[in-house]
C-alpha cells in the first residue's frame, strides 16, 4: 500500500447545469497519437496537453464528471467563472465556478466549446493544471498501456487488443464509468472505474459487511480527496473478480456509509492501483471494458509492517496516521510525531523517499532505530498485522 498518501479524485455536480454546446473532434491519425505519461506517487496518470494554446499538466480522471481547471491557470488564461455551486467529492463538498471553456487538445482529440469548472486543485498535487473528466473522455475509447506509460484516444468501437471483457456504461446523472465485479460470491455493481483514484479497490461498508470476506483482517488507513482527508478500513482479500479477471491478493478499502460511493449510489470504485496491472480499454460508447494482464498483474500490494503512514515535510517526516492494531499503535505512536532519521539515514541529508521510507514495509521481525526530531530515539519492531 502507498504509505505517503493516496489521492482520490472523484467529483459529482450537486445539481445539473445547462452546458454550452461542445464539439469534440478526433484527428484521422488519432490511433498513432500516443500520449506519454508518468505515474505519480499516488498512481495517477500525469501528462502534458494543450489548454488555450499553452502547455498544461493534467491528470486523466475518468471518475470526474466534468473537467476542472486550477484557479491559477484560469487566471492566466482569463477565465471568469460565473455560476458557483457546491459539488460532492471524496472527502466532502467543494466549491467550483463554471466558465465557458477555451480550446483544449490531448493526443488526437480537440474540444471546442463546452463548460469547464474552476476549482482549487491543491489536493491533486503540485503543478497540476487540469483534471480531464468523463465529459471529454467518454466521447471515445480510451486505450491505456500502463506498462509502456502511454495512452491514446480512439474512435468508439475499436478493439486494439484482446483480453477479458465486461460491460461498461455511463450513469445518467454523473456520467461516471461503471462496470461490475464480485467478491466472495457477492456481486459488486455498479463499480465506478476511476483512473483518478490512486487506490486499488474501494467498496462501501454495506457491501463489505454482506460478503464472506474471512479471513481478511482489517486495519485503518487514510486518503486525501478534493474535499479533504478521509479515514477508511483496509484489508487484503485473497481474490476479487473485475471484468472477468480474477485478481489475487488485492488491497480493498472499506468506505463508511457516509462515504462517496454510498452517496452516489455505487458499490465502490476501481482505481489506478488495480488498473496499472493491466492494459486497459474503456469504451462506454461500445459498452465494454477490456483488461489484458501486464507486467504488474501478479505483483501483490506493498503491505505495511510498521503501521506508520508518513509525509515528507521539509527535512523531516511527519506521521499522518497510525494504523489500527499495528506495531506503531501498540508502541504508542501518535499523529504529528516527527522523524528525522531511520537506522542512521537522515532526512536532512537528502535521502530519497524510497530509501528512507522503505523500512515501513520491511521484513517482519526487523527492529528499526528511529531518530526523532526532538533528539530522542525509538525502536520499532516490524510485524504482520493485517
N, C-alpha and C positions, 0 to 999 in steps of 0.2 A: 504494500500500500504506500501511497505518497505520504511522506512524513513532514513535509513543509506545510503545504495547504493544497486544497483542491478547489478549483473554481467551478461553480455551477451557473450556467448562463441561459436558463430558460426564462422567457418572459411572455406574458399574455395580456393584451389590452383589456382593461377593465370594462370598457364599453366600446362598441363598434363605431368607427368614424368613417364617413364617406371619403374614399381615397381618390385623388386625381388620377385620371387615366394614365396608365403606364404602357410603354411599348418596349418589349424585350426582343432582341434580335440575336440570332446566332450566326457567326461567320461560316461560310461554306467549309472552311478548314478547321472548324472548332475541334474536331476529333484529334487533330495534330497539336492543338494548343494546350499542352500540359502546363500546369501551374505548379512550380516548385514550392514546397512549404517546409517549415520546420515544426517539430512538436515542441510546444512549450513544456516547462517543468510540470505543468498541470495537464498534460496530454492533449492540449488543444492545437488545432491546425492554424498556424500563423503564416500569412503570405502577404505579398505586395500586390496592390491593384492600383487602378487609376480612379480618382474621385475629383470631379470638377476640373479635369485636366492636369491634376498633380498626383504624384505617387502618394499612396497611403498604406498603412499597415492594418491588416484586417484579420479577424478570426472567422472561420467558417462555422456557422451555428444553426444547424437545422432545427434546434429546439426553440428558436426565436421566431415569433410570428411575423414581426416587422423588422426591417433593417434599421440599425441605430448608428448614429454618428456621434462622436465625442463633442463635448462643448467647445474645447479648443479648436478642433478642426472646423466646426460650424462657424465659429467666429472668424477664422482665417478665410473661409470661403463665403462669408457674408450671408449665411443662412439666418433667417429671422423666424423662429418658431412662434406660432400664434396660439393655436389651440393647445391648452395644457390639461393633462389628466394624470390620474394615478393608475399604475398598472401592476398586475400581480407578477411577482418574480420570486425566484428561490431566495429565501431569507427574509421576505417581506415585500411590501409595496414600494414602488419607486415612482418618482416624478419624471415626466418627459413632456416635451413640446413637439408638435408636429409642424413640418415645413414641407414645401414643395422641394423635390429632390433634383439636384443637378445631374448631369450625365455621369454614369459610373460604368467602369469596364473591368471585367476579370476574365482572363483567358479569351475565348471566342465569344463571350456574351457582352452585349451592350444594353444598358437600360436607360431610357429617356422617360421623363415624366414620373408620375407616381409620388408618393409621400415618403418621408423619412423622419424617424424620431430622433430628437436631440436629447441626450441624457448624459449624466455623469457615468463614464466608463472606467472610473478609477479601480473598481474591483476586478476589471478584466485583465489588469496587468499594465506594466509601464509601457508607454508608447503605442497603445492600441487606439487606432483612429475610428475603426468601424467594426460592427458585428453584422455579418451578412446573414439574413434570415430567410425563412421559407417563402416570403413574399416574392423573392427573386429566384431562389434555388428551385422551387417546386415547378417552375416552368418546364423543366428539362430533366434529363437523367444525370446523376452525379456519380462519377467513377473515381473512387478514392483508392490509390495504391499506397498503402501505409509503408510497405517495405521500401519502395523507391522514393518515398516522401514527395509525392506529386498527386495532383488530381486534375480532372478535366470535366467540362460540361458538354453533354451530348444531347442531340435531339431525343425526346422521349421515344421509347420503343426499341432503342439499340440494345444489343446484348453482347458487349465486347469480350466477355469471358463467361465460363460456366462455373457453377457452384451450387450450393444449397439455396433454395428459394423459399420465400414466404410472402404472404400478401403484405402490401404497404399502401396506405392511403392517407389522405389529409382529413383531419377532423374539421367539420364545417365551421365551428366557432373560432378555433385558434389557429387553424391551418398547420397544426403540428403533424409531423410524420409519425404514424403509428403502425405497429405490427403486433405480433403475438409471441408468446414464449410459454414455457412450462417449467415448474419447479416442484419436484417430489410429487408428480402426478397432478398438480393443480395448474389450471390454465392461467397464464398471465396475459390479460388483454383488457384494454389496449395498453401497449407499451410504447412510450414516446421514444423515438430514435433521435438522439440529441448529441451531435458532434461537438457541441459547446460544453458538454458536461464531462469533466475530466475523470469522473469515477467510472467504474465498470458497470455494475447493475445496481439500481436503486428500486426498491419496491415499497409499497405502502404497508403500514403496520397491520392493517386488517387482512391483507393478503398473506403476509408472513405468518400471522397467527393461525391462519386457516390451513397452512401447509405442514406436512410432516417433515420438518427440517432437522430433526435429530440425526446425528449427534453434534450438529453445528453449535459451538459455544459462541456467545456474543460478548462484545466489549463495546466501548464507545469511541467515537471519533468526531471530528469537526470538518466543516467545509465552509467556503465563502461564496455567496451568490451576489448578484447585483443588489439585492435587498439587505445584505448583511450576513452575519455568521449564523450557522445552524449546527446543532449537535444531533447526531444520529447514532443508532446502534450499528454495528458492523459484524459480519460473520464470514467465514469461508465455507461455501457449500461444496459438497463433493461433485455435484453435477447440476447443470442448468441447460435447458434447450432454448435456443434462439434461432429462428428461421431454419428449423430442422437441423441445426448444428448442435451437437451435444458437446458442450464445453465442460471441462473438469477443473476442480479447484479454482472456483471463481469467487472473488470478493463481492459480497452483496451488502448494500447499505439499507437499513430499515428506517423508513421515514415515518414519523408520528402522524396522527390523524390530522393535525393542523398543517402538515407539510404540503409542498407544492403539488405533488402527484394527486393526493386526495382532493385538493382544492380545485383541480382542473378535471377531475373525473377519470384519472388514469390509474392503472395498476402499478405503474412505475416507469422507469426510464432506462434506456440502454445508452451508455456513454462511450466516449472515445477510449476509456480504459479497457473496455471489452473489444470495441471495433478495431483497435490498432493491431490485433492479432490476425486480421483478415484483409483481403482485398474486398472492397465493399461497393456495390451498386445500389443506389437509392433512386427509384424511378416511380414516384406516386402516380404519374400520368398513365403508366403501363400497369400500375397496381402491383409492383413487385420490388422486393429487396433480395439481393443475391450476396452471399458470403462465400468466399473461397479461402481456405486456410493459408496463412502466410507464415513467415519465419517465427513469429511470436505467438502463434496459436496455442502451443503447448507449454508456454512459459507461465508458471504459476505466479501469483501475486507476491510482492515483497511483503513479508509478514513481520510486524514489529515484535521484537523480543524485549524491548525496554519499556514501552508504553508512553514514551515521550514524543509529542508532536512539536516540532521546533520551527522557528522562523529566524532568519538572519536579521539582525538589527545593528547596523554599523559593524563594530569589531567584536560582537558578542552574539550568542544565541539566546533567544527568549523562549520559554516554554509557553506554547499556545494552549495545550491541552494535555491532561494526564489521563490515559486510557484506563477505564474501569477494570479492576481485578489484575492489573499489570504489576510487574516488579516495581515500577516507579510509584504506583499508587500505594503499594504496601510499604515502600520506603519513606513515604511522607512528602513526595514532591508536590509542588503547587504551581498553578498558572502564574506566570510572571517571574519565576525563578530564572536567573541569568547565568549562562555558562560561557566561560572564556577559554576553556581548553578541555581536551579529552585525550587520555593516555599520552600526555605531553605535547599534543598538537594544539597550537594556539590559533584561535580565530583571528587574532590581531596580526599574525604572521601571514595571513592571506591564504590559508589552507582552503581548498575548494570545498563546495558543499558536499560533493560525493566523498571526498577524502575524509572529511570530519564527521559527517552525519551517518556514514555507513555503519558505524558501531551500533546505531539504534536498531538495526535489523541483524545484528551479529549472531554468532553461534550460541545457542543456549548453553548456559554454564559458564560462559566467559564473564569475568569481572572487569569492569571498566572504571578507571580512575578519572574522575571528573573534577576539573578545576572551576570553582565558582568565581564569579566576578567580584565577590566581596573578599576574596583571598582564601576562603576555606576550601577544603577538598572533600568530596564524597566518593563513595564507591557504589556501583550498581551492578548486580549480578543478573545477567540476561536469562530469560526463560520463555518457553512457550506458554501462552495463557489464553489463546483462542484459536 
